[in-house]
Amino acid sequence: MLSEEYIRREKQVAEGFKEYFDKRPEFKKEMENLWYSLKNDEITPPKNLEKELLKSVKNIIKNGVITWL
């Protein structure tokens, strides 16, 4: 039962992010550029990246606002 609930919630989160990015094509493009830069070592992530990303995701879910861009 627990795993089914987890899967359902994960799907909801994925749908939420897809909807968020679909409504903001310019943001989606910037995120793709950022990912490309990280992947190709053009930039290095800050030491506290995981903490900042978690904070930003919580803020997106709560307010629909990105604070770190």
VOBANU-42523 format. One record per residue (C-alpha): residue number from 0; chain; residue in one letter; x, y, z. Coordinates in pm, 1 decimal, always signed. Example, Ala and Ser with C-alpha at 12.3 -4.5 7.8 and 13.67 -1.06 7.14 Angstrom:
VOBANU-42523
{rec 0 "A" "A" {+1230.0 -450.0 +780.0}}
{rec 1 "A" "S" {+1367.0 -106.0 +714.0}}
END
This chain:
VOBANU-42523
{rec 0 "A" "M" {+0.0 +0.0 +0.0}}
{rec 1 "A" "L" {+272.0 +245.4 +93.2}}
{rec 2 "A" "S" {+452.9 +204.2 -236.1}}
{rec 3 "A" "E" {+130.8 +266.7 -430.3}}
{rec 4 "A" "E" {+76.3 +591.5 -240.7}}
{rec 5 "A" "Y" {+437.6 +691.8 -304.2}}
{rec 6 "A" "I" {+402.5 +623.3 -676.5}}
{rec 7 "A" "R" {+77.6 +822.2 -689.8}}
{rec 8 "A" "R" {+242.3 +1120.4 -519.6}}
{rec 9 "A" "E" {+547.7 +1102.0 -743.8}}
{rec 10 "A" "K" {+321.1 +1109.1 -1048.7}}
{rec 11 "A" "Q" {+139.1 +1413.5 -909.5}}
{rec 12 "A" "V" {+468.4 +1593.9 -855.1}}
{rec 13 "A" "A" {+586.0 +1508.2 -1205.7}}
{rec 14 "A" "E" {+258.3 +1633.0 -1353.0}}
{rec 15 "A" "G" {+286.5 +1952.3 -1149.2}}
{rec 16 "A" "F" {+636.4 +2023.5 -1276.1}}
{rec 17 "A" "K" {+535.5 +1946.0 -1634.1}}
{rec 18 "A" "E" {+241.3 +2185.5 -1607.2}}
{rec 19 "A" "Y" {+463.4 +2451.6 -1447.7}}
{rec 20 "A" "F" {+725.7 +2430.1 -1724.3}}
{rec 21 "A" "D" {+464.5 +2408.8 -2000.9}}
{rec 22 "A" "K" {+320.2 +2740.4 -1886.4}}
{rec 23 "A" "R" {+666.2 +2902.1 -1877.1}}
{rec 24 "A" "P" {+857.2 +2810.7 -2194.8}}
{rec 25 "A" "E" {+1124.4 +3076.2 -2132.2}}
{rec 26 "A" "F" {+1199.4 +2926.2 -1789.8}}
{rec 27 "A" "K" {+1214.9 +2577.6 -1939.1}}
{rec 28 "A" "K" {+1472.6 +2700.4 -2192.3}}
{rec 29 "A" "E" {+1682.9 +2861.5 -1918.1}}
{rec 30 "A" "M" {+1676.0 +2538.7 -1715.1}}
{rec 31 "A" "E" {+1789.2 +2343.3 -2022.2}}
{rec 32 "A" "N" {+2076.3 +2589.3 -2070.6}}
{rec 33 "A" "L" {+2171.5 +2558.3 -1704.2}}
{rec 34 "A" "W" {+2165.2 +2178.6 -1720.5}}
{rec 35 "A" "Y" {+2382.1 +2185.2 -2034.6}}
{rec 36 "A" "S" {+2633.2 +2414.2 -1862.7}}
{rec 37 "A" "L" {+2648.4 +2193.5 -1553.0}}
{rec 38 "A" "K" {+2682.1 +1876.7 -1759.1}}
{rec 39 "A" "N" {+2967.7 +2019.8 -1965.0}}
{rec 40 "A" "D" {+3152.7 +2160.9 -1662.4}}
{rec 41 "A" "E" {+3110.0 +2517.1 -1786.2}}
{rec 42 "A" "I" {+2990.1 +2605.9 -1438.0}}
{rec 43 "A" "T" {+3019.3 +2431.8 -1102.5}}
{rec 44 "A" "P" {+2730.8 +2390.6 -861.1}}
{rec 45 "A" "P" {+2751.2 +2564.8 -524.5}}
{rec 46 "A" "K" {+2836.2 +2351.2 -223.5}}
{rec 47 "A" "N" {+2486.3 +2386.9 -82.1}}
{rec 48 "A" "L" {+2305.6 +2318.2 -411.0}}
{rec 49 "A" "E" {+2092.5 +2033.5 -277.3}}
{rec 50 "A" "K" {+1967.8 +2242.3 +14.5}}
{rec 51 "A" "E" {+1890.1 +2540.0 -210.2}}
{rec 52 "A" "L" {+1710.0 +2323.7 -466.1}}
{rec 53 "A" "L" {+1495.1 +2164.8 -196.9}}
{rec 54 "A" "K" {+1408.5 +2509.6 -62.7}}
{rec 55 "A" "S" {+1318.9 +2629.3 -413.0}}
{rec 56 "A" "V" {+1103.6 +2325.9 -488.7}}
{rec 57 "A" "K" {+912.7 +2375.6 -164.2}}
{rec 58 "A" "N" {+862.9 +2740.7 -257.3}}
{rec 59 "A" "I" {+739.3 +2645.3 -605.6}}
{rec 60 "A" "I" {+490.8 +2401.3 -459.2}}
{rec 61 "A" "K" {+371.9 +2650.8 -198.7}}
{rec 62 "A" "N" {+373.7 +2977.1 -396.4}}
{rec 63 "A" "G" {+454.8 +2901.4 -758.6}}
{rec 64 "A" "V" {+761.9 +3127.0 -727.7}}
{rec 65 "A" "I" {+1126.4 +3063.1 -808.7}}
{rec 66 "A" "T" {+1356.7 +3240.5 -563.4}}
{rec 67 "A" "W" {+1704.1 +3144.0 -679.7}}
{rec 68 "A" "L" {+1696.4 +3267.8 -1038.9}}
END
